[in-house]
């Protein structure tokens, strides 16, 4: 009986000894196929440890893998994350990295390349700041619908139960900010009251969505400044200029920009250098054109009527007929001018 009790006690001790190691890993997956999908904006918690028996990389590290939603090349995501420091030492035990194109068979070899780097705030193996928190911005290098991951890792080479530690961490991933490419259309001269154009495209080369707001900053020698605004349409932005006289004849610098807006990254175009020409005279209005036409017909009618009064015979009859035709046109032109001028 004593042997049975001793065996039961030994088994119980073994179970209790293994239990902390088995439960010390929480959150994330031990390989890509087990990685839970992250929802942007949602808060997640996890836990790593230093137990060698729990290591899933190289026999000396524990890595928790989380899958990111679909991303596009040049997207920027920000990981707001936090962890607690070592219990028996200074610094923080957890590092984080970003991986793409991995699966259950190659993730270890790809991670090994990153693992050769020091864990530091600039990455690619990212560390926490002295406060234990970080806002780590990551730029995506390739479009990948379902194979982008975050990996949280800690050393796991401890075999002495009295030195076992657990390392809780938590994080949130912001919605991705998409890339915009912005460029000014090249011109050498621009009218002070003309329209300057820029083009905006997405990372895949397609035009930027309609309705995005852009601004234009203009500077010229002598401290002159001006600005304009425009919105995208079919990937094109038109900026209506209204530059003052102090800019006339000078070489000006034009820069278009779009601020960070929660969906797209901030972007500024390369500088455009162009000479500012005096404003073009505005085209005549419909009213002015109609009045000008009526005046021309009035003069033509008077000339014909005058010549008819001096002529005789068949020539007089011909001139009168022509004068009457012009008179009818003049009447119609006056009505058109009245309508165009709102009289």
C-alpha positions in Angstrom: 0.0 0.0 0.0 2.8 2.3 0.9 4.4 1.6 -2.5 1.1 2.5 -4.2 0.8 5.8 -2.2 4.4 6.6 -3.0 3.8 6.0 -6.7 0.7 8.2 -6.6 2.5 11.0 -4.8 5.4 10.8 -7.2 3.0 11.0 -10.2 1.2 13.9 -8.6 4.5 15.7 -8.0 5.5 15.1 -11.7 2.1 16.4 -12.9 2.5 19.5 -10.7 6.0 20.0 -11.9 5.0 19.8 -15.5 1.8 21.9 -15.2 3.5 25.3 -14.8 5.4 24.7 -18.0 2.4 23.5 -19.9 0.3 26.4 -18.9 3.0 29.1 -19.1 2.5 29.6 -22.9 -0.7 31.5 -23.6 -2.0 33.3 -26.7 -0.6 33.0 -30.2 0.3 29.7 -32.0 3.5 27.6 -31.8 3.5 27.4 -35.6 1.8 29.5 -38.4 -1.0 27.0 -39.0 -2.0 27.5 -35.3 -1.7 31.3 -35.3 -4.9 33.1 -34.4 -6.1 35.8 -36.7 -5.7 39.4 -35.4 -8.5 41.8 -35.7 -7.2 45.4 -36.0 -8.0 47.6 -33.1 -8.7 44.7 -30.7 -6.6 44.2 -27.6 -4.8 40.9 -27.2 -2.9 39.3 -24.3 -0.4 36.4 -24.3 2.3 34.9 -22.2 5.7 33.4 -22.8 8.2 31.8 -20.4 11.8 30.7 -20.0 11.2 26.9 -19.6 13.5 25.0 -21.9 10.9 22.2 -22.1 8.5 24.7 -23.6 10.8 26.0 -26.3 9.5 25.7 -29.9 12.5 27.1 -31.7 16.0 25.7 -31.6 15.5 24.2 -28.1 16.2 27.5 -26.5 13.5 30.0 -27.5 9.8 30.2 -27.2 7.9 32.0 -30.1 4.2 32.9 -30.2 2.9 33.5 -33.7 -0.1 35.7 -34.6 -1.6 36.1 -38.1 -2.3 39.5 -39.5 -5.2 40.4 -41.8 -4.5 40.9 -45.5 -1.9 43.6 -46.3 -0.7 45.4 -49.4 2.9 46.4 -50.2 4.0 49.6 -48.5 1.2 49.4 -46.0 2.2 50.7 -42.6 0.9 49.0 -39.4 1.6 50.1 -35.9 1.8 47.6 -33.0 1.1 49.1 -29.6 2.6 46.6 -27.2 3.6 46.1 -23.6 5.4 43.5 -21.5 6.7 43.2 -17.9 10.4 43.2 -17.0 12.4 40.2 -15.8 11.5 39.1 -12.3 15.2 38.6 -11.3 17.0 41.1 -13.6 16.8 44.3 -15.6 15.4 44.8 -19.0 12.6 43.1 -20.8 12.5 39.4 -21.9 10.2 39.7 -25.0 11.1 40.8 -28.5 8.8 41.1 -31.5 9.3 40.7 -35.3 7.2 40.7 -38.5 7.3 37.9 -41.0 5.7 37.2 -44.4 5.5 34.2 -46.6 6.0 31.6 -43.9 4.5 28.2 -43.2 4.9 25.4 -40.8 8.0 24.2 -42.6 10.0 27.3 -43.2 9.1 29.7 -40.4 12.0 28.5 -38.2 14.7 29.1 -40.9 13.3 32.6 -41.7 13.0 33.5 -38.0 16.6 32.3 -37.6 17.8 35.0 -40.0 16.1 37.7 -37.9 17.2 36.1 -34.7 20.8 36.8 -35.7 20.0 40.5 -35.1 20.1 42.3 -31.8 16.8 43.0 -30.2 16.5 46.8 -30.5 13.8 49.4 -31.0 14.7 50.0 -34.6 14.2 46.3 -35.5 13.9 44.1 -37.4 13.8 42.3 -34.1 12.0 44.9 -32.1 12.5 45.7 -28.4 10.5 47.6 -25.8 11.5 51.0 -24.5 12.6 51.5 -20.9 8.9 52.1 -19.9 8.0 48.6 -21.1 5.8 49.9 -23.9 6.4 50.7 -27.6 4.6 51.9 -30.7 6.3 50.0 -33.4 5.6 51.0 -36.9 6.2 48.3 -39.6 6.3 48.9 -43.4 5.0 45.9 -45.3 7.3 44.9 -48.1 5.0 42.7 -50.2 1.4 42.1 -50.9 0.2 39.0 -49.0 -3.4 38.1 -48.4 -3.0 35.4 -45.8 0.7 35.0 -44.8 1.7 38.0 -42.7 2.5 37.4 -39.1 3.7 38.9 -35.8 6.1 36.8 -33.7 6.7 37.4 -30.0 9.7 35.6 -28.6 11.7 35.0 -25.4 14.7 32.9 -24.4 13.6 29.6 -23.0 16.6 27.7 -21.8 15.9 27.3 -18.1 15.7 23.9 -16.6 15.8 24.7 -12.9 12.2 25.1 -11.6 13.2 27.6 -9.0 14.3 29.9 -11.8 11.2 29.5 -13.9 9.6 32.8 -15.0 6.5 33.7 -17.1 6.4 36.8 -19.3 3.0 38.3 -19.9 2.6 40.7 -22.8 -0.3 42.5 -24.6 -0.7 44.4 -27.8 -3.1 46.1 -30.3 -2.6 46.5 -34.0 -3.8 49.6 -35.7 -5.6 49.5 -39.1 -3.1 49.6 -41.9 -2.3 52.9 -43.5 -2.2 52.5 -47.3 0.5 53.9 -49.5 0.0 56.9 -51.8 2.4 58.0 -54.6 2.1 61.7 -55.4 3.8 63.7 -58.2 3.3 67.1 -59.8 2.9 67.3 -63.6 6.0 68.8 -65.0 5.7 72.3 -66.5 8.2 75.1 -67.0 5.8 78.0 -66.8 2.5 78.5 -65.0 0.0 81.3 -65.1 -0.6 83.1 -61.8 -4.3 82.3 -62.2 -3.9 79.0 -64.0 -4.5 75.4 -62.8 -1.6 73.2 -61.7 -2.1 69.4 -61.8 -0.8 66.5 -59.7 -1.4 62.7 -60.0 -1.9 60.3 -57.1 -1.7 56.5 -57.3 -1.9 53.6 -55.0 0.9 51.1 -54.4 -0.5 48.8 -57.2 -0.5 51.7 -59.7 -4.2 52.2 -59.7 -5.5 55.8 -59.4 -6.2 57.1 -55.8 -9.8 57.1 -54.8 -12.0 60.1 -55.7 -12.5 62.7 -53.1 -9.2 62.6 -51.3 -8.2 66.1 -50.1 -4.8 67.5 -51.1 -3.1 70.8 -50.5 -0.5 72.8 -52.5 2.2 75.0 -50.9 3.8 77.6 -53.1 6.9 79.6 -52.2 9.0 82.1 -54.2 12.1 84.4 -53.6 11.5 87.2 -51.2 9.6 85.2 -48.7 6.4 84.9 -50.7 4.0 82.1 -49.9 0.6 80.9 -51.1 -1.5 77.8 -50.9 -4.3 76.0 -52.7 -6.4 72.9 -52.3 -7.9 70.3 -54.5 -9.5 66.8 -54.4 -8.7 63.8 -56.4 -10.8 62.6 -59.4 -9.6 59.7 -61.4 -6.2 60.0 -59.7 -5.8 63.6 -60.8 -5.8 66.7 -58.6 -6.3 70.2 -60.0 -5.1 73.2 -58.0 -6.6 76.6 -59.0 -3.9 79.2 -58.5 -4.4 82.8 -57.4 -0.9 84.1 -57.0 -0.3 87.8 -56.2 1.7 90.2 -58.3 4.8 89.7 -56.1 5.1 86.2 -57.6 5.0 87.4 -61.3 8.1 86.6 -63.3 9.7 84.7 -60.4 10.7 81.0 -60.1 8.4 79.4 -57.6 8.5 76.1 -55.8 5.4 73.9 -55.7 4.8 71.0 -53.4 1.6 69.0 -53.1 0.8 66.9 -50.0 -1.8 64.7 -48.4 -2.0 64.3 -44.6 -2.4 61.1 -42.7 -6.1 60.5 -42.6 -6.6 57.1 -40.9 -6.8 55.2 -44.1 -3.8 56.6 -46.1 -0.3 57.6 -45.2 0.8 61.1 -45.4 2.7 62.0 -48.6 4.4 64.9 -50.2 5.3 65.3 -53.9 8.8 66.1 -55.1 9.3 69.8 -55.6 8.3 71.4 -58.9 10.2 74.5 -60.0 8.3 76.7 -62.5 8.3 80.3 -63.5 5.1 82.3 -62.7 3.7 84.2 -65.7 1.3 87.1 -65.4 -2.3 86.0 -65.3 -4.1 85.4 -68.5 -7.0 87.7 -69.3 -10.3 86.0 -68.5 -12.3 85.0 -71.6 -15.2 87.3 -72.4 -18.5 86.4 -70.9 -21.6 85.2 -72.8 -23.2 88.6 -72.2 -20.2 90.4 -73.7 -20.0 88.1 -76.7 -23.8 88.6 -77.4 -23.6 92.4 -77.1 -20.5 92.4 -79.3 -22.3 90.4 -82.0 -25.4 92.7 -81.8 -23.2 95.8 -82.2 -21.5 94.3 -85.2 -24.9 93.6 -86.9 -26.1 97.1 -86.0 -23.1 98.7 -87.8 -23.6 96.4 -90.8 -27.3 97.4 -91.0 -26.5 101.1 -90.9 -23.9 100.8 -93.7 -26.3 98.9 -95.9 -29.2 101.3 -95.3 -27.0 104.3 -96.0 -25.7 102.7 -99.3 -29.3 101.9 -100.3 -30.4 105.5 -99.8 -27.7 106.7 -102.2 -28.3 104.0 -104.8 -30.9 103.7 -107.4 -32.7 101.2 -109.6 -31.8 97.5 -109.2 -28.9 98.2 -106.9 -31.1 100.0 -104.4 -33.6 97.2 -104.3 -30.7 94.6 -103.7 -29.2 96.7 -100.9 -32.5 97.1 -99.2 -33.2 93.4 -99.3 -29.7 92.8 -97.7 -30.4 95.5 -95.1 -33.7 93.9 -94.1 -32.1 90.5 -93.7 -29.4 92.0 -91.4 -32.2 93.9 -89.5 -33.9 90.6 -88.7 -30.6 89.1 -87.5 -30.0 92.2 -85.4 -33.4 91.8 -83.8 -32.6 88.2 -82.9 -29.1 89.2 -81.6 -30.6 91.8 -79.3 -33.0 89.3 -77.8 -30.1 86.9 -77.3 -28.0 89.6 -75.6 -30.9 90.5 -73.4 -31.2 86.9 -72.3 -27.4 86.4 -71.8 -27.1 89.6 -69.8 -30.1 88.9 -67.6 -31.8 92.1 -68.6 
